[in-house]
């Protein structure tokens, strides 16, 4: 069973930065596609960024240019660096592991952007 544990969320002022981390248990991390999703109150969960096992990254339009997803296979950890944060980035951010169509989710970490 895979467990994903997110950390790094919190309260940040508009224009600030945060880096989220997600540590995965088990031994399938390095062959999995890892992603970050977010869900704001009253809205559907949406993709923020995804990174392949080989390190190729793709971003939602809202994240392009402001976010960087990266992974450290030696640490079984995926990161999401977020810059120039806006109030509309406020959401619960979830880590996702996808391996051959099977998905696992973390419990989420709250990011609040407010002055």
C-alpha positions in Angstrom: 0.0 0.0 0.0 1.3 3.4 -1.0 1.1 6.3 1.4 1.6 9.9 0.4 2.3 12.6 3.0 2.2 16.2 2.0 3.8 19.1 3.9 4.8 22.7 3.4 1.4 24.4 3.2 0.5 27.4 5.2 -0.4 31.1 5.1 1.5 33.3 2.8 1.0 36.9 1.6 0.2 37.7 -2.0 3.3 37.6 -4.1 5.0 35.2 -1.7 6.4 31.7 -2.3 5.9 28.3 -0.9 7.4 24.9 -1.6 5.2 21.8 -1.0 6.7 18.4 -0.5 5.1 14.9 -0.8 6.9 11.9 0.5 5.8 8.5 -0.8 6.2 5.1 0.9 6.9 1.9 -0.9 9.1 1.1 -3.9 7.1 2.2 -6.9 7.8 6.0 -6.7 10.6 6.1 -9.3 8.4 4.4 -12.0 5.3 6.5 -11.2 3.9 9.7 -12.6 3.6 12.2 -9.8 1.2 15.1 -9.8 -0.1 18.0 -7.7 -3.7 18.9 -7.7 -5.7 21.5 -5.8 -9.3 22.0 -4.7 -10.7 25.3 -3.7 -13.9 25.6 -1.7 -16.9 25.0 -3.9 -14.8 24.0 -6.8 -13.7 20.7 -8.4 -10.2 19.4 -7.9 -7.9 20.5 -10.7 -4.5 19.6 -12.0 -1.7 22.0 -11.1 1.4 20.1 -12.5 2.5 16.6 -13.3 5.9 15.1 -13.7 6.8 11.8 -15.5 9.1 9.1 -14.1 11.7 10.5 -16.5 11.3 14.1 -15.2 9.2 15.7 -17.9 6.9 18.2 -16.5 3.6 19.7 -17.6 1.6 22.5 -16.0 -1.8 23.9 -16.0 -2.1 27.3 -17.6 -2.7 28.9 -14.1 0.6 27.4 -12.9 2.8 27.9 -16.0 5.6 30.3 -15.3 4.9 30.5 -11.5 5.3 26.9 -10.4 8.0 24.3 -10.7 7.4 20.6 -10.1 10.4 18.4 -9.4 11.2 15.0 -8.0 13.9 13.3 -6.1 13.8 9.6 -6.7 16.4 8.8 -4.1 14.1 10.4 -1.4 10.8 9.2 -2.9 9.7 12.8 -2.8 8.0 15.2 -5.2 8.1 19.0 -4.8 6.0 21.9 -6.0 7.6 25.3 -5.8 5.1 28.1 -6.1 6.0 31.7 -6.7 4.1 34.9 -7.1 1.2 33.4 -5.2 -2.2 35.0 -5.6 -5.3 34.8 -3.4 -7.0 32.6 -6.1 -4.3 30.0 -5.4 -5.9 29.4 -2.0 -6.9 25.7 -1.9 -6.1 22.3 -0.5 -3.2 20.9 -2.5 -3.1 17.2 -3.0 -0.3 14.9 -4.1 -1.1 12.2 -6.6 0.8 9.0 -7.6 -0.3 7.3 -10.8 1.2 4.0 -11.9 -0.3 2.2 -14.8 -3.7 3.7 -14.1 -3.8 3.1 -10.4 -3.9 6.2 -8.4 -3.1 7.1 -4.8 -3.8 10.4 -3.1 -2.3 12.2 -0.1 -4.4 13.8 2.6 -3.8 17.3 1.3 -2.2 20.4 2.7 -3.8 23.8 3.0 -2.4 26.8 1.2 -3.9 30.1 2.0 -2.8 33.3 0.2 -4.0 36.3 2.1 -2.8 39.6 3.4 
